[in-house]
Amino acid sequence: MITQETLEGYYVTIGRLKQKYLSEKFEQDLPTFTSHAEAADWFRSLFADSFVFVEQTDAAGTGVYYLYDIIHDKTLWEARQKSLSEKGTASGLGMLLCTQRVDIYEDGSVQLAF
């Protein structure tokens, strides 16, 4: 079961900077959710302000789904956001892996980027 106490065990390190990223085991061990709201609330309770809404999008004619990011490296994320705001682009070592995308569907199903 995923809790604050067990969360650290779900991380792996990836990339040249050896950044923390949630493993596929994390996705496998997620509870079963019955709605988007239930899943989003669960993630917010685990990650607090490191779980941020990105956008809502169409799911190939079958409704909508919601994109969120889990911020793994706040310093890099803030630098990326500043660069995006000022220059319209963001590039630099570690910027891509400072967050991990989470897609949540209306039915509560969840898919993480790996």
N, CA, C and O atoms as a GROMACS GRO file, in nm:
protein
  456
    1MET      N    1   0.084  -0.118   0.000
    1MET     CA    2   0.000   0.000   0.000
    1MET      C    3   0.089   0.125   0.000
    1MET      O    4   0.188   0.132   0.072
    2ILE      N    5   0.052   0.222  -0.082
    2ILE     CA    6   0.129   0.344  -0.093
    2ILE      C    7   0.086   0.443   0.015
    2ILE      O    8  -0.031   0.480   0.025
    3THR      N    9   0.183   0.483   0.096
    3THR     CA   10   0.160   0.581   0.202
    3THR      C   11   0.281   0.675   0.206
    3THR      O   12   0.379   0.653   0.135
    4GLN      N   13   0.273   0.778   0.287
    4GLN     CA   14   0.388   0.866   0.306
    4GLN      C   15   0.509   0.786   0.352
    4GLN      O   16   0.622   0.814   0.313
    5GLU      N   17   0.484   0.686   0.436
    5GLU     CA   18   0.594   0.606   0.492
    5GLU      C   19   0.657   0.512   0.389
    5GLU      O   20   0.776   0.481   0.400
    6THR      N   21   0.581   0.467   0.289
    6THR     CA   22   0.634   0.372   0.190
    6THR      C   23   0.674   0.439   0.059
    6THR      O   24   0.735   0.375  -0.027
    7LEU      N   25   0.641   0.566   0.042
    7LEU     CA   26   0.660   0.635  -0.086
    7LEU      C   27   0.804   0.630  -0.135
    7LEU      O   28   0.827   0.603  -0.253
    8GLU      N   29   0.898   0.655  -0.050
    8GLU     CA   30   1.040   0.661  -0.090
    8GLU      C   31   1.084   0.532  -0.161
    8GLU      O   32   1.169   0.536  -0.250
    9GLY      N   33   1.027   0.418  -0.121
    9GLY     CA   34   1.063   0.290  -0.182
    9GLY      C   35   1.016   0.274  -0.326
    9GLY      O   36   1.059   0.181  -0.394
   10TYR      N   37   0.930   0.362  -0.372
   10TYR     CA   38   0.879   0.354  -0.510
   10TYR      C   39   0.963   0.436  -0.608
   10TYR      O   40   0.937   0.432  -0.729
   11TYR      N   41   1.061   0.508  -0.559
   11TYR     CA   42   1.143   0.591  -0.647
   11TYR      C   43   1.261   0.512  -0.704
   11TYR      O   44   1.318   0.425  -0.639
   12VAL      N   45   1.295   0.546  -0.828
   12VAL     CA   46   1.418   0.500  -0.893
   12VAL      C   47   1.494   0.626  -0.934
   12VAL      O   48   1.437   0.735  -0.934
   13THR      N   49   1.619   0.612  -0.970
   13THR     CA   50   1.694   0.726  -1.020
   13THR      C   51   1.719   0.705  -1.168
   13THR      O   52   1.753   0.595  -1.212
   14ILE      N   53   1.703   0.813  -1.245
   14ILE     CA   54   1.721   0.805  -1.390
   14ILE      C   55   1.793   0.929  -1.439
   14ILE      O   56   1.801   1.030  -1.368
   15GLY      N   57   1.845   0.921  -1.560
   15GLY     CA   58   1.909   1.035  -1.624
   15GLY      C   59   2.050   1.061  -1.575
   15GLY      O   60   2.097   1.000  -1.479
   16ARG      N   61   2.116   1.152  -1.643
   16ARG     CA   62   2.255   1.185  -1.609
   16ARG      C   63   2.268   1.245  -1.471
   16ARG      O   64   2.371   1.230  -1.405
   17LEU      N   65   2.163   1.314  -1.426
   17LEU     CA   66   2.168   1.376  -1.293
   17LEU      C   67   2.120   1.282  -1.183
   17LEU      O   68   2.117   1.319  -1.065
   18LYS      N   69   2.083   1.160  -1.222
   18LYS     CA   70   2.032   1.062  -1.125
   18LYS      C   71   1.913   1.120  -1.047
   18LYS      O   72   1.910   1.120  -0.924
   19GLN      N   73   1.815   1.170  -1.124
   19GLN     CA   74   1.697   1.230  -1.064
   19GLN      C   75   1.599   1.123  -1.017
   19GLN      O   76   1.591   1.014  -1.074
   20LYS      N   77   1.524   1.156  -0.912
   20LYS     CA   78   1.422   1.067  -0.859
   20LYS      C   79   1.301   1.066  -0.952
   20LYS      O   80   1.258   1.171  -1.001
   21TYR      N   81   1.247   0.947  -0.975
   21TYR     CA   82   1.130   0.929  -1.062
   21TYR      C   83   1.052   0.812  -1.007
   21TYR      O   84   1.111   0.713  -0.962
   22LEU      N   85   0.920   0.821  -1.010
   22LEU     CA   86   0.839   0.709  -0.960
   22LEU      C   87   0.846   0.591  -1.057
   22LEU      O   88   0.844   0.609  -1.179
   23SER      N   89   0.855   0.473  -1.002
   23SER     CA   90   0.868   0.351  -1.081
   23SER      C   91   0.732   0.300  -1.128
   23SER      O   92   0.628   0.346  -1.082
   24GLU      N   93   0.735   0.203  -1.219
   24GLU     CA   94   0.612   0.139  -1.266
   24GLU      C   95   0.543   0.065  -1.152
   24GLU      O   96   0.421   0.048  -1.155
   25LYS      N   97   0.618   0.021  -1.053
   25LYS     CA   98   0.560  -0.046  -0.936
   25LYS      C   99   0.463   0.047  -0.865
   25LYS      O  100   0.360   0.002  -0.813
   26PHE      N  101   0.493   0.176  -0.861
   26PHE     CA  102   0.404   0.274  -0.801
   26PHE      C  103   0.268   0.270  -0.871
   26PHE      O  104   0.164   0.264  -0.805
   27GLU      N  105   0.270   0.274  -1.004
   27GLU     CA  106   0.145   0.271  -1.080
   27GLU      C  107   0.069   0.140  -1.055
   27GLU      O  108  -0.053   0.141  -1.041
   28GLN      N  109   0.141   0.030  -1.049
   28GLN     CA  110   0.078  -0.101  -1.024
   28GLN      C  111   0.013  -0.108  -0.887
   28GLN      O  112  -0.090  -0.174  -0.870
   29ASP      N  113   0.070  -0.041  -0.789
   29ASP     CA  114   0.020  -0.048  -0.651
   29ASP      C  115  -0.082   0.060  -0.617
   29ASP      O  116  -0.128   0.068  -0.503
   30LEU      N  117  -0.118   0.143  -0.715
   30LEU     CA  118  -0.218   0.247  -0.688
   30LEU      C  119  -0.350   0.183  -0.646
   30LEU      O  120  -0.385   0.075  -0.693
   31PRO      N  121  -0.424   0.249  -0.559
   31PRO     CA  122  -0.558   0.201  -0.526
   31PRO      C  123  -0.649   0.211  -0.649
   31PRO      O  124  -0.615   0.280  -0.745
   32THR      N  125  -0.761   0.145  -0.646
   32THR     CA  126  -0.860   0.157  -0.752
   32THR      C  127  -0.948   0.278  -0.721
   32THR      O  128  -1.008   0.287  -0.614
   33PHE      N  129  -0.955   0.369  -0.816
   33PHE     CA  130  -1.036   0.490  -0.799
   33PHE      C  131  -1.161   0.477  -0.885
   33PHE      O  132  -1.162   0.408  -0.987
   34THR      N  133  -1.268   0.544  -0.843
   34THR     CA  134  -1.394   0.538  -0.918
   34THR      C  135  -1.425   0.666  -0.993
   34THR      O  136  -1.523   0.672  -1.067
   35SER      N  137  -1.343   0.770  -0.975
   35SER     CA  138  -1.366   0.896  -1.046
   35SER      C  139  -1.237   0.977  -1.053
   35SER      O  140  -1.142   0.954  -0.978
   36HIS      N  141  -1.238   1.072  -1.143
   36HIS     CA  142  -1.126   1.165  -1.154
   36HIS      C  143  -1.103   1.237  -1.022
   36HIS      O  144  -0.990   1.247  -0.975
   37ALA      N  145  -1.211   1.287  -0.962
   37ALA     CA  146  -1.200   1.364  -0.838
   37ALA      C  147  -1.138   1.281  -0.726
   37ALA      O  148  -1.052   1.330  -0.652
   38GLU      N  149  -1.179   1.156  -0.714
   38GLU     CA  150  -1.125   1.070  -0.609
   38GLU      C  151  -0.975   1.048  -0.629
   38GLU      O  152  -0.897   1.056  -0.534
   39ALA      N  153  -0.934   1.021  -0.754
   39ALA     CA  154  -0.792   0.998  -0.783
   39ALA      C  155  -0.711   1.124  -0.757
   39ALA      O  156  -0.605   1.119  -0.694
   40ALA      N  157  -0.760   1.238  -0.806
   40ALA     CA  158  -0.686   1.364  -0.788
   40ALA      C  159  -0.672   1.398  -0.640
   40ALA      O  160  -0.566   1.443  -0.596
   41ASP      N  161  -0.777   1.376  -0.563
   41ASP     CA  162  -0.770   1.402  -0.418
   41ASP      C  163  -0.666   1.314  -0.350
   41ASP      O  164  -0.593   1.359  -0.262
   42TRP      N  165  -0.660   1.188  -0.393
   42TRP     CA  166  -0.562   1.095  -0.334
   42TRP      C  167  -0.419   1.142  -0.363
   42TRP      O  168  -0.334   1.145  -0.274
   43PHE      N  169  -0.393   1.180  -0.489
   43PHE     CA  170  -0.260   1.228  -0.525
   43PHE      C  171  -0.226   1.357  -0.449
   43PHE      O  172  -0.114   1.373  -0.402
   44ARG      N  173  -0.324   1.447  -0.436
   44ARG     CA  174  -0.300   1.571  -0.361
   44ARG      C  175  -0.267   1.541  -0.215
   44ARG      O  176  -0.182   1.608  -0.155
   45SER      N  177  -0.333   1.441  -0.158
   45SER     CA  178  -0.306   1.408  -0.017
   45SER      C  179  -0.165   1.351   0.000
   45SER      O  180  -0.104   1.365   0.106
   46LEU      N  181  -0.113   1.286  -0.104
   46LEU     CA  182   0.020   1.226  -0.096
   46LEU      C  183   0.131   1.325  -0.133
   46LEU      O  184   0.236   1.326  -0.069
   47PHE      N  185   0.108   1.408  -0.234
   47PHE     CA  186   0.212   1.496  -0.286
   47PHE      C  187   0.192   1.644  -0.255
   47PHE      O  188   0.280   1.725  -0.282
   48ALA      N  189   0.078   1.681  -0.199
   48ALA     CA  190   0.048   1.820  -0.160
   48ALA      C  191   0.070   1.916  -0.277
   48ALA      O  192   0.018   1.894  -0.386
   49ASP      N  193   0.148   2.023  -0.256
   49ASP     CA  194   0.166   2.123  -0.361
   49ASP      C  195   0.263   2.080  -0.470
   49ASP      O  196   0.289   2.157  -0.563
   50SER      N  197   0.316   1.959  -0.461
   50SER     CA  198   0.400   1.905  -0.568
   50SER      C  199   0.316   1.831  -0.673
   50SER      O  200   0.371   1.775  -0.768
   51PHE      N  201   0.185   1.830  -0.655
   51PHE     CA  202   0.092   1.772  -0.752
   51PHE      C  203   0.014   1.886  -0.815
   51PHE      O  204  -0.072   1.945  -0.750
   52VAL      N  205   0.044   1.918  -0.942
   52VAL     CA  206  -0.014   2.036  -1.005
   52VAL      C  207  -0.093   2.001  -1.130
   52VAL      O  208  -0.052   1.917  -1.211
   53PHE      N  209  -0.206   2.068  -1.145
   53PHE     CA  210  -0.290   2.052  -1.264
   53PHE      C  211  -0.223   2.118  -1.383
   53PHE      O  212  -0.170   2.229  -1.371
   54VAL      N  213  -0.224   2.050  -1.498
   54VAL     CA  214  -0.165   2.105  -1.620
   54VAL      C  215  -0.275   2.147  -1.718
   54VAL      O  216  -0.282   2.263  -1.758
   55GLU      N  217  -0.362   2.052  -1.755
   55GLU     CA  218  -0.470   2.084  -1.847
   55GLU      C  219  -0.569   1.969  -1.856
   55GLU      O  220  -0.544   1.857  -1.812
   56GLN      N  221  -0.683   2.001  -1.915
   56GLN     CA  222  -0.788   1.903  -1.944
   56GLN      C  223  -0.789   1.886  -2.095
   56GLN      O  224  -0.777   1.984  -2.168
   57THR      N  225  -0.803   1.762  -2.144
   57THR     CA  226  -0.799   1.739  -2.287
   57THR      C  227  -0.898   1.630  -2.328
   57THR      O  228  -0.945   1.553  -2.243
   58ASP      N  229  -0.930   1.623  -2.456
   58ASP     CA  230  -1.021   1.520  -2.507
   58ASP      C  231  -0.951   1.386  -2.515
   58ASP      O  232  -0.833   1.378  -2.548
   59ALA      N  233  -1.026   1.282  -2.483
   59ALA     CA  234  -0.973   1.145  -2.488
   59ALA      C  235  -1.029   1.074  -2.610
   59ALA      O  236  -1.109   0.982  -2.597
   60ALA      N  237  -0.988   1.116  -2.729
   60ALA     CA  238  -1.026   1.054  -2.856
   60ALA      C  239  -1.176   1.027  -2.866
   60ALA      O  240  -1.218   0.917  -2.901
   61GLY      N  241  -1.254   1.127  -2.836
   61GLY     CA  242  -1.398   1.116  -2.851
   61GLY      C  243  -1.470   1.038  -2.743
   61GLY      O  244  -1.590   1.015  -2.753
   62THR      N  245  -1.399   0.996  -2.639
   62THR     CA  246  -1.462   0.917  -2.533
   62THR      C  247  -1.473   0.995  -2.403
   62THR      O  248  -1.485   0.936  -2.296
   63GLY      N  249  -1.468   1.126  -2.412
   63GLY     CA  250  -1.474   1.208  -2.292
   63GLY      C  251  -1.348   1.290  -2.276
   63GLY      O  252  -1.281   1.323  -2.374
   64VAL      N  253  -1.317   1.323  -2.154
   64VAL     CA  254  -1.199   1.404  -2.126
   64VAL      C  255  -1.109   1.332  -2.026
   64VAL      O  256  -1.151   1.240  -1.956
   65TYR      N  257  -0.986   1.376  -2.022
   65TYR     CA  258  -0.898   1.334  -1.914
   65TYR      C  259  -0.816   1.454  -1.870
   65TYR      O  260  -0.809   1.556  -1.939
   66TYR      N  261  -0.754   1.439  -1.755
   66TYR     CA  262  -0.688   1.550  -1.688
   66TYR      C  263  -0.540   1.519  -1.673
   66TYR      O  264  -0.502   1.411  -1.628
   67LEU      N  265  -0.458   1.615  -1.711
   67LEU     CA  266  -0.313   1.600  -1.704
   67LEU      C  267  -0.262   1.675  -1.582
   67LEU      O  268  -0.295   1.792  -1.560
   68TYR      N  269  -0.181   1.606  -1.504
   68TYR     CA  270  -0.118   1.664  -1.387
   68TYR      C  271   0.032   1.635  -1.394
   68TYR      O  272   0.074   1.546  -1.467
   69ASP      N  273   0.109   1.709  -1.319
   69ASP     CA  274   0.251   1.680  -1.301
   69ASP      C  275   0.279   1.661  -1.153
   69ASP      O  276   0.226   1.733  -1.068
   70ILE      N  277   0.364   1.564  -1.124
   70ILE     CA  278   0.422   1.550  -0.990
   70ILE      C  279   0.560   1.614  -1.000
   70ILE      O  280   0.643   1.571  -1.080
   71ILE      N  281   0.583   1.714  -0.921
   71ILE     CA  282   0.712   1.784  -0.923
   71ILE      C  283   0.809   1.708  -0.834
   71ILE      O  284   0.788   1.696  -0.713
   72HIS      N  285   0.914   1.658  -0.895
   72HIS     CA  286   1.016   1.584  -0.819
   72HIS      C  287   1.133   1.672  -0.778
   72HIS      O  288   1.199   1.644  -0.678
   73ASP      N  289   1.159   1.777  -0.853
   73ASP     CA  290   1.269   1.868  -0.822
   73ASP      C  291   1.218   2.011  -0.835
   73ASP      O  292   1.212   2.065  -0.946
   74LYS      N  293   1.179   2.071  -0.724
   74LYS     CA  294   1.114   2.203  -0.723
   74LYS      C  295   1.206   2.311  -0.780
   74LYS      O  296   1.159   2.400  -0.852
   75THR      N  297   1.335   2.305  -0.750
   75THR     CA  298   1.428   2.407  -0.799
   75THR      C  299   1.436   2.405  -0.952
   75THR      O  300   1.426   2.510  -1.016
   76LEU      N  301   1.453   2.287  -1.009
   76LEU     CA  302   1.457   2.276  -1.156
   76LEU      C  303   1.323   2.313  -1.218
   76LEU      O  304   1.319   2.377  -1.323
   77TRP      N  305   1.214   2.273  -1.153
   77TRP     CA  306   1.081   2.304  -1.205
   77TRP      C  307   1.059   2.455  -1.209
   77TRP      O  308   1.007   2.507  -1.308
   78GLU      N  309   1.098   2.525  -1.104
   78GLU     CA  310   1.083   2.671  -1.101
   78GLU      C  311   1.167   2.737  -1.211
   78GLU      O  312   1.122   2.832  -1.274
   79ALA      N  313   1.288   2.687  -1.232
   79ALA     CA  314   1.373   2.740  -1.339
   79ALA      C  315   1.310   2.714  -1.476
   79ALA      O  316   1.313   2.799  -1.564
   80ARG      N  317   1.252   2.595  -1.492
   80ARG     CA  318   1.185   2.560  -1.618
   80ARG      C  319   1.065   2.651  -1.642
   80ARG      O  320   1.046   2.702  -1.752
   81GLN      N  321   0.984   2.672  -1.539
   81GLN     CA  322   0.866   2.758  -1.551
   81GLN      C  323   0.906   2.901  -1.585
   81GLN      O  324   0.841   2.966  -1.668
   82LYS      N  325   1.011   2.951  -1.523
   82LYS     CA  326   1.060   3.087  -1.550
   82LYS      C  327   1.107   3.098  -1.694
   82LYS      O  328   1.075   3.195  -1.762
   83SER      N  329   1.182   2.999  -1.741
   83SER     CA  330   1.231   3.000  -1.878
   83SER      C  331   1.116   2.993  -1.978
   83SER      O  332   1.117   3.062  -2.080
   84LEU      N  333   1.016   2.909  -1.950
   84LEU     CA  334   0.900   2.900  -2.037
   84LEU      C  335   0.826   3.033  -2.044
   84LEU      O  336   0.783   3.076  -2.151
   85SER      N  337   0.812   3.096  -1.930
   85SER     CA  338   0.741   3.224  -1.922
   85SER      C  339   0.816   3.336  -1.995
   85SER      O  340   0.755   3.417  -2.065
   86GLU      N  341   0.947   3.339  -1.978
   86GLU     CA  342   1.026   3.448  -2.035
   86GLU      C  343   1.066   3.425  -2.180
   86GLU      O  344   1.067   3.519  -2.260
   87LYS      N  345   1.099   3.301  -2.216
   87LYS     CA  346   1.154   3.272  -2.348
   87LYS      C  347   1.061   3.188  -2.436
   87LYS      O  348   1.079   3.181  -2.558
   88GLY      N  349   0.962   3.125  -2.374
   88GLY     CA  350   0.873   3.039  -2.450
   88GLY      C  351   0.926   2.898  -2.468
   88GLY      O  352   0.859   2.812  -2.524
   89THR      N  353   1.047   2.875  -2.420
   89THR     CA  354   1.108   2.741  -2.426
   89THR      C  355   1.184   2.717  -2.296
   89THR      O  356   1.215   2.809  -2.221
   90ALA      N  357   1.213   2.592  -2.274
   90ALA     CA  358   1.295   2.556  -2.158
   90ALA      C  359   1.386   2.442  -2.198
   90ALA      O  360   1.340   2.337  -2.245
   91SER      N  361   1.512   2.461  -2.180
   91SER     CA  362   1.606   2.353  -2.207
   91SER      C  363   1.717   2.362  -2.104
   91SER      O  364   1.752   2.469  -2.055
   92GLY      N  365   1.770   2.250  -2.074
   92GLY     CA  366   1.877   2.246  -1.976
   92GLY      C  367   1.879   2.109  -1.910
   92GLY      O  368   1.780   2.037  -1.909
   93LEU      N  369   1.992   2.077  -1.858
   93LEU     CA  370   2.011   1.948  -1.795
   93LEU      C  371   1.912   1.927  -1.681
   93LEU      O  372   1.905   2.008  -1.588
   94GLY      N  373   1.836   1.821  -1.689
   94GLY     CA  374   1.744   1.784  -1.583
   94GLY      C  375   1.605   1.842  -1.592
   94GLY      O  376   1.517   1.802  -1.517
   95MET      N  377   1.582   1.935  -1.683
   95MET     CA  378   1.451   2.001  -1.687
   95MET      C  379   1.338   1.908  -1.728
   95MET      O  380   1.226   1.922  -1.680
   96LEU      N  381   1.366   1.815  -1.816
   96LEU     CA  382   1.261   1.724  -1.861
   96LEU      C  383   1.217   1.630  -1.749
   96LEU      O  384   1.099   1.598  -1.738
   97LEU      N  385   1.310   1.585  -1.667
   97LEU     CA  386   1.280   1.485  -1.566
   97LEU      C  387   1.248   1.543  -1.428
   97LEU      O  388   1.239   1.469  -1.330
   98CYS      N  389   1.232   1.675  -1.420
   98CYS     CA  390   1.202   1.734  -1.289
   98CYS      C  391   1.056   1.711  -1.250
   98CYS      O  392   1.018   1.732  -1.135
   99THR      N  393   0.973   1.670  -1.347
   99THR     CA  394   0.834   1.636  -1.318
   99THR      C  395   0.800   1.503  -1.384
   99THR      O  396   0.872   1.454  -1.471
  100GLN      N  397   0.690   1.446  -1.340
  100GLN     CA  398   0.641   1.322  -1.399
  100GLN      C  399   0.492   1.339  -1.427
  100GLN      O  400   0.415   1.375  -1.338
  101ARG      N  401   0.453   1.314  -1.551
  101ARG     CA  402   0.315   1.334  -1.595
  101ARG      C  403   0.223   1.225  -1.542
  101ARG      O  404   0.259   1.107  -1.541
  102VAL      N  405   0.104   1.267  -1.498
  102VAL     CA  406   0.000   1.176  -1.452
  102VAL      C  407  -0.127   1.210  -1.527
  102VAL      O  408  -0.175   1.323  -1.520
  103ASP      N  409  -0.182   1.114  -1.599
  103ASP     CA  410  -0.310   1.131  -1.668
  103ASP      C  411  -0.418   1.062  -1.584
  103ASP      O  412  -0.404   0.946  -1.547
  104ILE      N  413  -0.525   1.135  -1.555
  104ILE     CA  414  -0.637   1.080  -1.479
  104ILE      C  415  -0.763   1.093  -1.564
  104ILE      O  416  -0.796   1.202  -1.611
  105TYR      N  417  -0.831   0.981  -1.584
  105TYR     CA  418  -0.951   0.978  -1.666
  105TYR      C  419  -1.076   0.993  -1.579
  105TYR      O  420  -1.070   0.976  -1.457
  106GLU      N  421  -1.188   1.026  -1.643
  106GLU     CA  422  -1.314   1.046  -1.572
  106GLU      C  423  -1.351   0.928  -1.484
  106GLU      O  424  -1.406   0.945  -1.375
  107ASP      N  425  -1.322   0.806  -1.530
  107ASP     CA  426  -1.359   0.685  -1.455
  107ASP      C  427  -1.263   0.654  -1.340
  107ASP      O  428  -1.281   0.555  -1.269
  108GLY      N  429  -1.161   0.740  -1.321
  108GLY     CA  430  -1.066   0.721  -1.213
  108GLY      C  431  -0.941   0.643  -1.251
  108GLY      O  432  -0.852   0.627  -1.168
  109SER      N  433  -0.934   0.594  -1.374
  109SER     CA  434  -0.813   0.522  -1.414
  109SER      C  435  -0.698   0.622  -1.426
  109SER      O  436  -0.718   0.739  -1.459
  110VAL      N  437  -0.578   0.573  -1.399
  110VAL     CA  438  -0.459   0.657  -1.391
  110VAL      C  439  -0.349   0.597  -1.475
  110VAL      O  440  -0.329   0.476  -1.478
  111GLN      N  441  -0.277   0.685  -1.544
  111GLN     CA  442  -0.162   0.641  -1.623
  111GLN      C  443  -0.047   0.738  -1.596
  111GLN      O  444  -0.064   0.860  -1.609
  112LEU      N  445   0.068   0.686  -1.559
  112LEU     CA  446   0.187   0.768  -1.536
  112LEU      C  447   0.282   0.757  -1.654
  112LEU      O  448   0.287   0.654  -1.722
  113ALA      N  449   0.358   0.862  -1.678
  113ALA     CA  450   0.463   0.860  -1.779
  113ALA      C  451   0.588   0.797  -1.720
  113ALA      O  452   0.624   0.823  -1.605
  114PHE      N  453   0.653   0.714  -1.800
  114PHE     CA  454   0.778   0.649  -1.757
  114PHE      C  455   0.886   0.672  -1.858
  114PHE      O  456   0.999   0.625  -1.841
   0.00000   0.00000   0.00000
